């Protein structure tokens, strides 16, 4: 839920990864404003509106389409083989 605290130790255990991996992921998500980072408070889930999600989806479609097009143009092996 929006505002819910994210506990890195718990996330690491659930996902079977190290605490460092979780911290790095949370920091990256924070940089993308998908997770809220607060000094001395830790990380929390951000609130996203329907418009926010639509914008994220639009950007993802644009980026992934461009990446696929470039890969096909360059004949990258392993895609569709």
Rosetta blueprint (number, residue, H / E / L):
1 X L
2 X L
3 X L
4 X L
5 X E
6 X E
7 X L
8 X H
9 X H
10 X H
11 X H
12 X H
13 X H
14 X H
15 X H
16 X L
17 X L
18 X L
19 X H
20 X H
21 X H
22 X H
23 X H
24 X H
25 X H
26 X H
27 X H
28 X H
29 X H
30 X H
31 X H
32 X L
33 X L
34 X L
35 X E
36 X E
37 X E
38 X E
39 X L
40 X L
41 X L
42 X E
43 X E
44 X E
45 X E
46 X L
47 X L
48 X L
49 X L
50 X H
51 X H
52 X H
53 X H
54 X H
55 X H
56 X H
57 X H
58 X H
59 X H
60 X H
61 X H
62 X H
63 X H
64 X H
65 X H
66 X H
67 X H
68 X H
69 X H
70 X H
71 X H
72 X H
73 X H
74 X H
75 X L
76 X L
77 X L
78 X L
79 X L
80 X L
81 X L
